[in-house]
């Protein structure tokens, strides 16, 4: 995963509603109507959030009749986790940085 993709995901996750949506999708696919029930937002606002999450590749959408069903894109999610996990912080016992 390149830094541009990571930046897009970070930007998408910079909204608390979108973080909650990701958390809800972490236990499986959800209908847009179920996601909407969990928030005090309008359907167009939910659509905007889902467009951002799908646009950065974190969420997949599957149309089922007039309904949209959303799920995490596990490949993108795990690549993002791997990138974040590869970052390190070099701190010494005094709290300063040993990286130079």
Secondary structure as GFF3:
##gff-version 3
##sequence-region A 1 100
A	DSSP	alpha_helix	3	12	.	.	.	ID=ss1
A	DSSP	alpha_helix	16	25	.	.	.	ID=ss2
A	DSSP	beta_strand	30	31	.	.	.	ID=ss3
A	DSSP	alpha_helix	32	37	.	.	.	ID=ss4
A	DSSP	alpha_helix	43	55	.	.	.	ID=ss5
A	DSSP	beta_strand	59	64	.	.	.	ID=ss6
A	DSSP	beta_strand	67	72	.	.	.	ID=ss7
A	DSSP	alpha_helix	74	86	.	.	.	ID=ss8
###
